[in-house]
Amino acid sequence: MPRVRGAGHDTSFLFLSQEDVVAAGGTDMPAIVEVIERAFRIKAAGGVFMPPKVMITWSDEPGTEELHGRIMAMPAYVGGEVDVAGLKWIPSVPDNPSRRGLPRANALVLLSDRETGLPLAVMDGTVVSAMRTGAVTGVAVRHLASPADEVACLLGAGVLAHTQLDALRAVMPSLREVRVHDPAKERLQRFCERQSAATGLAVLPVADPERAIRGAQVVVPATMAVAPTFEPEWLDPGATVVLVSSLDAPESLHAVTDLLVVDDWVHESTHEGRYAWRLVAAGILPAEAGSAVELADVMAGRHPGRQRPDQRIVVSPVGLGMEDVSTAAHVLDQARGRGLGTRLALRTGPPVWE
């Protein structure tokens, strides 16, 4: 990716608003799926450096344990043809939509030139984050589900569902029916009507989660619920399940799982609340590497992935900084080519101290 180097006193960088990100192709799901595919191949080749996430949490009431917000900082360097370091800063405030009319998440992504340390861009990260979350599902389904799969199920009709459906459409050539369950009936109906009209698919509202899941070949729980939302026995043999949100799956799911795949074992198994972390905490899985297969190893051919049509495969992607950095780098490249963004500078003259 071409980069703006810091030469002399030039410390300029691009600021990209959410509108700029969209105009730069940030919502082009097939393109973002390819970006994430490339990032995992770089990871498989050892070209990613990615320390664990840092998280700040707080509650509105002193002395209470209920958490009302968090901010995660997710740094990563992605090598190869990307060759960019960056950070996603993503606050998540669950009551923003109901109390303030704001999105739950309002993120920023910072990209830096690794040679000079100067910033390349600061951009809206909310679209970047949502798109890469969908695209990871797309990559996992592409490599682990059958190309002949026709029926998918989404649990949840909220913000996450939009990019999850976009990703399934991008990687499932035979997709004809999407069943959607959400306890919020108006939201469910609205989502299904809009998506049916926009995609030409049969996007069907289903009041009962069991009916939505039974017979579906790809199941994507993405509810952000605080307790499990489905039972393992509802899954047909051969189902591919992608656990987008942390708590949808009960730990008993592992008893019917033939293959567990994660995006990164260290990150997934140490991130409190995530599916693999819960399995380790419950003593169901050992904490050692190798307790689950990494998606990058499937893509690199170091693991065969699906070996039988009847295997139930569970994918638990914790979400990685490398995905945000790679997606943001792609957006920056497209923005430069289209003349988008506002150029800012750290300074206009020599540094205060040299």
N, C-alpha and C positions, 0 to 999 in steps of 0.2 A: 504494500500500500504506500503510495507516495506521501511523504510527510513534509511539513514545514519545519525546517531546521532553524535553530536560533543562531543567526549570524549577526555579529556586531551587537548593536543595541536593540535588534528586532525581537521583541518578546510577544508578538501578536499571536492570538489564537482565535478560533471561531466559537461563538456562542450560538447554539441551535435551540430555538424554542420548540415546543411540542409541534407547532404547525410546521416548522422547518423539518423536523424529524419525519413527519408524515410526507411532506413534499419530496423528501429525499428517498422515498421508497421504504420508509421504516415499517410500513404495514403490508409490505409485499411478502406474504408468508412463504410461497415457494422459494423466493430468494433467501429468506432468513433461515429456512430449513437447510439450504445448501451451506450457508455461513456456519451454522452449528455443526453440521456434518464435518466441515473442514476443521473446525476447532477441536472436535474429538479425535480426528486423525492426527492433528498436531500433538494433542495430549498423549495419544498412543505411541508417538515417536519420541516422547520425553521432552517436548518443547514447551511445556506449560509450567510456570511456577505460580503456586496459588496457596498462600497461607490460609488458615481457617478464618471463618467469618468472626467479626467482633460484633457483639450485640449489647445495646443499652435498653433496659426495660424500666418502666415506671408505672405507678398507679395513681389514680386521681385522689385517693383518700389515704393520708398517712396511716401507716400501721395495718393496712389491708394487704392481702396477698393477691387479690384480683388485679391482673395486669390490664392496663388500658392503652398501652402503646409500646412501641419498640422502634429502635433505629438499628439497622444492620449496615456495617461497612464491609464491603466485599472486594478486596484487592486481587489483582491477577496480572501476570505478564503472559502474553501469548506470543510465542515465537513464530518460526516459519515465515510464510509470506505475510503474516499479519504484523509481527514484530512491534507490538505496542504494549505499554503498561497502562493500567487504569484502575479505577475504583468506582464501584457503585455505592452511593449513599442513599439508603432507602428507608425512610420513616414509614411506619404502618400504624395508623390510628383507627381502630375498628369502628368507633362511633362517628367518624367524620361524615359519612353519607347521611346518617339520620339527624345529627345535631347541627351540622355546619354546611351541608350541601356540597361537601368536598369529597374527592376520591379517597378511598382508604389509604392508598399509597401515593406518595408524591416524591418521585426519585430524581436524583441527578447522577450523571456519569461524567467523570473526569478522565481524559486521556492525556498521557504524557509521553514525550519523546524519551526513550530510555538512554540515548546518548548524551543529550544536553540537560535532561531533567526539566525542560521547559514544557508548559502545557501546549497541547495540540488543540484541544476542544473541551468545552463544558456544554453539556446538552441535557435536555429533558430526558430522564431515565424511565419515566412511567410507561411510555410506549415501548421503549427498548426492553424493559423488564417483562412486560406482558407478552410481547412477541417472542422473546427467546424462551419463555416458559412454554408457550405453545409449540415452538419449533423443537424443543427437546423431546416432547411427546411424539412429534412427527418422526424424528430420527429413530427413536426407540421402536415405534410401530413399524417403520420401514424395515428395520433389521430383525424384528422378532415376531411379527405377526405374518399371516399368510397374505400374499397379494390378492388372493381370491375372496378375502373377507368382505362381506357385504353389509353387515349390521353392526352399528356401534351404539354405545350407551354413554351418555353424559349424566353424571350426578351433579346437580348444581346448574343454575341458569344465570349466574351472576357474571361479573366482569371476566373471570377466568374462562368461562365457557366460550366466549367469542373466539379467542385465539386458539383454544383447544379444537374447536370445530374447524377453524381455518386450517389447522395443521393436519387433521384427519383427512380433510378433502384433498390436501396437497399430496398425501402419501398413500392413500387407499384408492387405487384406480377402480375398484369394483364397488365402492361405497354407494348404497342406494337408500339406506334408512338409518336415521339417527333417533334413538329414543332418549328423551330428556325427562329427568325427574327433578323437581324442586318443590319443597313444601310451601313456598310462596306462590300461590296459584296465579295471581295476576302477572308476576314476573315471568313465570313459566310460560304462560300463554303468549305473552308479548314476545318473548325470545323466540319461541317456536314459529309464530306467525311471520316474524321478520326474517328469520333464517330460511324458512321454507321459500319465501318470496325471493330472497336474495340468491339462494344457491340452487333452486330447482330440485333439491332433495326432499324426501319425506322426513321432515323434522317434526317428531310427534311428541306431544306432551303426554306423560304417563303419570297418573296420580300415585301409583304404588311402586316403590323402588324395586321390589322383587320382580314384578312384571317387566319393568324396564330392563333389568339385568339378564333375566333368563332368556337364553337364545341369542344374546349379543356376543359377538366374537371379539370385540375390543371394548373394554370398559374403562372409562376415565372418571374417577371420583375427584371432583374439584370443588368441594362445597365450603371449605374453610370452617367446617363444623368443629366442635370441641369434643365430640364423642363419635364412635364408629357409626357409619350410616348404612352399612350393608352386612349381610351374612355370607360367609364363604361358600356355603352349600348352594347359594343362588348361581354360582358361576358354572357355566358349562365346561366340559373338557375342551381343551384347546384355546380357552380364552386368554387374551393378553390384557393385563390390568396395569394401568399407569397411575400411580398414586401421586397426584399433583399436590394435594393438600395433606397436611401432616397426620391428621387423626381419623381420617375416613375409614381406614382399614383396622379391624380388630386383630389382635395378635394371633388369634386362632386361624387367621388366613394362611399362616405359614404351614399349617398341617396339610393343606391341600395344594401347596405350591410345589411345582416340579423344578422350577428354576427362578431364583431371585437375582435380579439385575439392578445395579445401582450406577449412578453417574460417577461417583467417587466414594470408595469405601470409607476412607478416613473422615471425610466431611459428613457423609450420611450417618455413620455410626457414632459420631461424637456430637452431633447437633441435637440438643435435647428436644424430645417430642417426635422426632422423625421416626418413620416405621422401623428402620434397622436399629436405631438407637433403642427403641422400645423392646425389640426382640433381644438385643444384647442385655438390656437391664433386667429382663424377665428370665434370663438364663436359657433362652431358646436357641440363641446363636452365640458362638464364641466371639470375642472381640477381635480376634486376629484377622489380618488380611487373608482373603481367600474364602471367607465365610459367605460371600456373595460374589457374583461375577460382575466385573466392571464393563459398562457399555463400550468403552474404548477397546477393550480386548475382543469383544465380539466383532466390532468393525474392522479390527486389524487382523482377524482370522486366528487369533490366539485361543479363542473359545468358539465352538460351533454354533452357539446360540440355540435356536429351536432345532430339535432333532426329531421330534415326532409331532404329527398333527394334533394329538390329544393332550400335549403338555399344557398345563396351566402355568403361564409365565407372569410373574409380578415384577414390575419395574418401579423403583422408588427413587426418583431424581430429587435430590435435596435442593438443587439450583446452585450454580457455580458462578463465581466471578468471571471466569474465562468466557462464559457465554455472553455476559453483558459486555465485556470488553470487545469481544469479536463482533458482536452485533453493532456496537457503537462505532467501531472502526469502519465497518461497512457503510454505516449511515454517513459518517464523516467523509469517506471517499466519494460517495454519491453526491453529498451536499457541495463539495468542492467543484465537482464536475458540472453542477447545475447552478452554481453561483449563489447558493443559499447561505443564510446565516449572517450574523453581525460580528464584525471583527473588533475584538477588544485587545488590550495590551496590559501586561503587568506593570510596565513603565514606559515612558517615552524618551528617556535619556539614559545616561550611564547609571549603574547601580550605586546606591548610597555607599556601600563598602565593596571593595574589590580585593 
